Amino acid sequence: MVLSMKLIKVFAAITCMAALLGGSALAADKTCCEKAAAEGKQCTHKCCVAAHKEGKSCEKCNPNKEDLALIKQGKQAEKGDQKTAK
């Protein structure tokens, strides 16, 4: 009985550690637009460029519309730079 309780605790601890490590690994994945923004550039994928010209999000590369948030942040930063230049 005591041995089985110890095994259950060990199994639970291993499962929790695996979930934490796996979750952080999945969260580290960035979209192509996020990678380009981190380098201070615009995404050069054809599908993203076409979607951004229309003011839309590329659903293939950014299913959660992460690229629209990056575009808005970029426009706000440009406005801030223009205000400080005056």
Backbone torsions as a table, in degrees:
resi	resn	phi	psi	omega
1	MET	NA	-45.3	-178.4
2	VAL	-67.7	-39.0	179.7
3	LEU	-63.7	-41.2	-179.6
4	SER	-67.6	-33.7	177.6
5	MET	-66.9	-39.8	178.3
6	LYS	-65.3	-40.5	178.1
7	LEU	-63.8	-39.2	178.6
8	ILE	-64.1	-42.6	179.7
9	LYS	-65.3	-41.8	179.1
10	VAL	-65.2	-44.1	178.8
11	PHE	-62.1	-41.5	179.3
12	ALA	-65.1	-40.9	179.5
13	ALA	-64.9	-43.6	179.1
14	ILE	-64.1	-41.0	179.2
15	THR	-63.3	-43.2	178.7
16	CYS	-63.8	-42.5	179.2
17	MET	-64.3	-41.4	179.3
18	ALA	-64.3	-39.1	179.0
19	ALA	-65.7	-41.0	179.4
20	LEU	-66.3	-44.4	179.7
21	LEU	-67.9	-40.7	179.3
22	GLY	-67.5	-38.2	179.0
23	GLY	-65.6	-40.3	179.6
24	SER	-70.8	-31.4	177.8
25	ALA	-69.3	-37.6	178.7
26	LEU	-72.1	-34.2	-179.1
27	ALA	-71.1	-19.6	-177.2
28	ALA	-77.7	-14.2	-179.9
29	ASP	-68.4	127.0	178.1
30	LYS	-112.7	151.9	176.8
31	THR	-78.2	168.4	-179.7
32	CYS	-62.7	-35.6	180.0
33	CYS	-69.8	-37.9	178.2
34	GLU	-67.3	-38.5	178.1
35	LYS	-64.3	-42.7	179.9
36	ALA	-66.1	-40.6	179.4
37	ALA	-64.8	-34.4	178.3
38	ALA	-65.2	-29.1	178.0
39	GLU	-89.3	-0.9	-179.7
40	GLY	78.9	25.7	-177.4
41	LYS	-123.8	172.2	172.8
42	GLN	-94.5	149.8	177.5
43	CYS	-67.5	138.3	-177.1
44	THR	-106.4	6.5	176.8
45	HIS	-66.4	137.0	-176.6
46	LYS	-57.8	-41.7	-177.4
47	CYS	-67.3	-36.5	179.7
48	CYS	-72.2	-41.8	179.8
49	VAL	-61.3	-45.6	-179.5
50	ALA	-63.3	-41.9	-179.7
51	ALA	-68.0	-40.0	-178.7
52	HIS	-67.9	-33.4	177.1
53	LYS	-62.1	-33.8	179.6
54	GLU	-85.6	-2.4	-178.0
55	GLY	77.1	22.2	-177.9
56	LYS	-113.7	175.9	177.1
57	SER	-102.0	141.5	174.9
58	CYS	-76.1	110.0	-176.0
59	GLU	-71.6	-23.5	-179.9
60	LYS	-70.5	-46.8	-175.5
61	CYS	-91.4	-25.7	-175.1
62	ASN	-131.0	74.3	-176.1
63	PRO	-62.8	-23.9	179.1
64	ASN	-101.7	14.5	177.7
65	LYS	59.0	41.2	178.1
66	GLU	-65.5	-31.6	-176.4
67	ASP	-68.1	-30.8	178.7
68	LEU	-65.9	-37.1	177.1
69	ALA	-64.9	-38.3	179.0
70	LEU	-67.5	-39.1	179.6
71	ILE	-65.2	-43.1	178.9
72	LYS	-62.9	-40.9	179.1
73	GLN	-64.6	-38.8	179.4
74	GLY	-65.2	-40.9	178.8
75	LYS	-67.4	-38.5	178.5
76	GLN	-66.8	-37.3	178.8
77	ALA	-67.1	-37.9	178.2
78	GLU	-64.7	-41.0	178.6
79	LYS	-64.0	-39.9	178.6
80	GLY	-64.7	-38.1	178.3
81	ASP	-67.5	-37.3	179.4
82	GLN	-67.9	-37.5	179.6
83	LYS	-67.2	-38.9	-179.1
84	THR	-75.1	-22.9	-180.0
85	ALA	-77.5	-20.3	-177.5
86	LYS	-76.5	NA	NA
